[in-house]
């Protein structure tokens, strides 16, 4: 869609109150479009007072501004990622990826209530977020249309980049906080911070260039470590250090504790975007990393080798689906149903030690579905495992080993 198609119509725009949002809202109003702004309160640690966004957006031309409290939905989504161990390409906890799905799920009912059929966003034409907004909105309501200014020739002709937007806002006396020399961009929510672009595009720029918003870099963490205990019941963190918590409280407390010890702070990665280019990001996700590692320690107790073989492909599949905008997709939800089955076994208490960015196993207990047995695993003459039983076991295995050799399938050695 182009701006000419929208004149006289209403568009609900996902906005953050930053430079792009202020510029886009004012420019769209100047083109004769009614802008209804939508901002989700996702527990953004970099937003001092989220109500300030309302004032900024109304001052920039929004006809209405919606502030939606989605801290509980984003918390539950984060716990689901932990349960699925859904790190994209092995490291990124999909904190921004899952947030886009949560935001769109919040916007669609508001649009229906107002009779709006066009959802707008400020994602660029070379990133992942445009895909997430587009796919999520049209999966939830296939009649919705999507407007993206950064794909509109008229907008691109007016704004080549950040400099032109700042000049525009200053010319129209819009209440922006941006400056020409911002070194990188940040996307934030309760689950984590994503830093990218600007100086971070150069691989000669270290991850330490960013100013952490959820803790400290490991080298600046306290010299004194800290113990951390979490109780999971059927996959849900229900207690932190002996005190009951909700999913939201579990993440908030884990963020605070993990962040001060440099857990999950300053993760550098060069990843494959869905649009086909590589990008460099520096991530923060202390609570996700801390709870995620504790959950992995619990999974080690309850999954046998066949269950682990079934579980592991699900983690990478779900991570990729979320990253690419397919959280609501049939295949993702089918995979999630399998994760839910494993969750029924994930009950137990895990204790770890935190020290300068490291998470070390401390203890595990009260895990009724644990397969680990000290007696069975012991190398001593205790327990119900009879070493002599291995003679027959290995004899059976040896049949196929000898057949492989006789059939000429084993290459000569030496």
N, C-alpha and C positions, 0 to 999 in steps of 0.2 A: 504494500500500500504506500502511496505517496501523500504528502500533506494536502494536495489539491482534492483528494478523495474525501477528506475529513471535514472540510469547511462546513460549519453549521451543525456539526455532530459533537457528541460527547465521547471522550476517551478516558478510561481509567488507566492511569499511568503508575507503574511501580516506581517509587521514588525513594531516595535516601536523604534528600536535603542537601546534597553536595553540589559541586560545580555543575556537573552534567544535568542533574535534576532541575536546578534553578534555571539554567540556560534553556533547556528543552521546554519547560513549562511556560516560560515567558514568550519564547519564540512561537510556540504553538498557539498561544492566546493571540499573539499579533497576527497570526494567519487565519484567525476566525474560528478556532477550535476551542471547545469547552473542555478544560482539563480537570479531572477529578483525581487528586493525588491519593495514593495508598502506600502507607509505610507500615511495615510489620515490626513490632517490638520483639526482637529475637534475642534480647539480652545483650545487645551490642556493647562490649566493654569500652569502646572508643567514643560513645555518645553520652556526654554528661547528663543531659536532660532531654529525653526523646521528644518532649513536648515542644522543644525549640524548633523541631522540624516543621511542625504545623505552622508556626509563625513565619518561618522562612518561605515555605511553599505558597502560603496565601499571599505573602508580599510579592512573590514572583509570578502571580497570575492565576494560581489554582482557584477554581470556583468553589471547590470543597476539598477538605483534607481529612482522610480517614487514618487514624492510628489504631492498629489492631494488636492486641496483646496475644502473641503467638509463642510465648516462652514455653508453655507446656507442650504444644505440638512439636517444637524444635527439639525439646529435651527427649521426648519419646522417640523421635526420629534418630537422634544421636545414639540412644540406647540400642535401637535396632541395628545401627551400623556396627556397634561394639559386639552385639550378639552374633552378627554375621562376619565379624572381623574384616569388614569391607574397606580395606585400604586400596586406593587406586594405584596400580603399578607398584604395590608393595610398601608405600610410605604415606601417601596423602589420605587423610581420613574423610575426604569428601564433604568437608564442613560447609563449603559454599554450594557445592552441587546439590546436597539434600535440602539446603535452605531455600533454593529456588522452587523446589516442589512444594515445600511448606507454604511459601508466600503465595504461589498460584492457587493452591487449595483454599487459602484464605480469601483471595480476591474474587474467585468465581461466584460464590454466593452473594457477595456484595454487588457484583455486576448484575446478577439476576434480579436482585431486589430493586435496582435502579433502572432496569430495562436497557442496560448498556450491552453492546455487542462487539466492542473493540477494546482490546487490552493492549496497552503500550508499555514499552520498557526501554531503558537506555543502554542496553548491552551493545557492544561493538560488533561489526560484521566479520571479525576474524577470531572471535572467542567462542567459548563453550556456552556461556549464559544465554545467548540468543536461541540456541537449540533447546535448552532446558525450558525457557519460557514458552517457546512455540509448541513443543511437543506436549508439555504438561497441560497447558491451557486447552489444547485441542483434543487431548485424550479425555479431559474432564467435561468439555463442552465442544463438540465438533463444529458448532455453528459460530463459534467465536472467530473473529478476525484479529490479526496481530499487527500492530504498527511499531516499527523500529526506526526512529529518526536516523540512526547511523547507517541505515540502508536506503535512505531517502536522498535522491540526487539534489533536491533543493536544500536540504539541511547540510549536506556535505559541501555544497557550493558556498554556503554561508560560514561554515565552521570547519576549517582544515584540521583543527586540533585544539589543544588546551589553551594556547595563547589567544586564539581568536575568541574562545568562550570567555576567558577572563576579561578581555577587552570589552566584549559585549556587555557583560554584567556590570562592569565599572561604568560603562557609558549610560546604562539604564539605572544605575544606583541600586542594584540588587544586592541583598545581604549575603554575600558569599564569604567564606573564610579561606578560599584557595589563594595561592600565590604562584607566580611564574616559575619559581624555583623548587617546587615540590619534588623531592628526589624519587618518589615511587608512589604507587597507589595501594590502598588497603581496603579489603572487604572484611567486614566483621560480623560475627554473631556469637551467641553463647558457646557454640561448639569450637570455635577457633577463628584465627585471623589468617587471611591470605594476603601476602605482600607480593606485588609484581610490577612490571613496567618501569619506566624511567631508568634510573641508574642500575636497577637490578637486571636489566636486559643484558648488560655486559657481564660476561662470565669472570671478568677480572674484579668484579665487585663482590666482596665477601658477604656471607649471610649476616655478619655482624653489622652491616651497614644499617639494617633496620633498627628501629627503637621498639623493643618488645612491649606489647600491650597487655600481655597476660602473665607476665613473670619476668624472669631474668635469664640471661644466657648461663649455661652451666658453670662457666669459669667464675661467674659472679655470685653463684649460689653460696649459702652458708657453709662454713667448714664443719658444722655439726649436722649429721644426718637426722632423719626422722622416720619413725615406723608408721605405716599406714595399713589399716585393715578394712576390708569390705566384705559384707555378707551378701551373697546372691541367693535368691530363691526363685527357681524356675527361670533363670536368666535375668531377673530384675535385681538391681542393686537396692537393697532395702535397709542396710545399715552401714554407716561409715564410722569407724572407730567406736563401735558399740552404741551409736545413737541412730534411731530410726530416721530415714530420709525418704523423700519423694524423688522421682527421677530428676526433677529440676534441682532439688537440693543436692542430690548426689553429684551432679555435674558441677554445680557452683562450688561445692566444697572441694571437689577433686581438682578443679581449676586453680583454686587458691593454694591448696597444699602442693600440688604438682608444680605450679608455676613458680613458687618461691624456691623450689629446688632445681629449676631449669629443666623439668621434664617436658619433652615435646616442644621445646622452644628453639626456633631458628633452624628448622628442618629445610635443607636445600634440596630441590629436585628439578630436573629437566624432564618434563613429561610430554606425552603425545596428546595434543588436543584433538578433539573429534573432527575439527575442520581440516586436519592434515598437516598442521605445522607443530613444531616443538616450541614449548615456552618454558621459561625459568620462573620458579616461584620459591618464596621462603615462607614457611608455614609455622603457625603456633597452634597447638591443640593439647595443652597439658592435661586436662581432665579426660579427654578421649584416649590419650596415650596411656595414662595411668590406669584407668578402668579397663581399657582394652588389653593391657598386658596382664592384669589380674585375671581377666576373663580367660585369657589363653592358658594361664596356669591351671585354672579350674577345668578347662576342656581337656588338658593333658591327663587329668584324673579319670574322666568319665567316658572318653571316646576310645574304643578299641581300634585296631588297625583298619578294619573294614569301614567303621563309622567315620574314621578320619579320612579315609580315601573318598568317601562320599561327601564329606563336609568341605574339604579343601577346594575343590573346583567351584563350589558355591560362593566362596569368599571372593574370588577374583571376578566371577561372573556378575555378582550383585554390585561389586565396586565399580565395574565398568558400566553397568547399566545406569547406576545413579549418576556417574560422571557424564554420561552421554545424554541424560535427560529422559531415561526410560524407567523411572521408579514406579510409575503407575501402570507400566506395561504388563501384559499377561504373563510373559516369561519370568519377569522379576517377581511378581506376586506368587507365582507357582514355586519359584526357588525359595521365597520367603517362607512358604508353608513347610518346606523341609527344614529350614532353620528353626521354626517353631517346635518341631518335633525334638530336635536336639536340645532346645531350651528346657524342656521338661526334665532333663537330667542335670541341668546346670544349677545345682544347689550346693552351697558350701561357703566356707569362710577362708579368704586368702589374706595373708599378711605379707607385706613387702617392706623393704628398706629403701629409702630414697636418699641419694647422695650425688650432688653435682651432675644432674642429668641422667643418672643411672637408676634403674629399678632392679633390685636384687630380691630374689625369692627369700621369704622368711619362714613361713609356715602355712600349712593347709589343714583344715579340719572340718568336722561336722558336714561331711559330704556323703550322704547316704547312698548315692549311686556310683561312688568311686570304685574303679576296678583294681586300683593299686592295693596290694596287701604286703605289709612288711614281712610277714612270715613266708609268703610264696616267693617274694623277690629275694629273700635272704640267701647268701652263699653259705650260710651255716646250716647245720643239721637240724633245722626247725621247720615247722610248717607242714603242709600236706603235699608238697611237690617231691616226688621220688625221682632222684637223678637216674635211676635205672630204667625209668619209663622212656627216656630219651633214646635208648638203644633201638627200640622198635620204631620210634618216630623217625629217626635218621635212616633206618633201614628202608622205610617206605619212600622217603625223599631220594634216597640213593638209586632207586630203580630208574627214575626218569633221568638222573644224571648220567648213569651208565649208558642208557639208550641213546642219549644225545651224542655221546662219543662214538658209539658203534655205528650210528647213522651218518657219521662224517660231518656233523654240524658244529663241532668244536674245532677251531683253527689250531694247527700245530703250534706249540710254544717252544721258544728257544731255537 
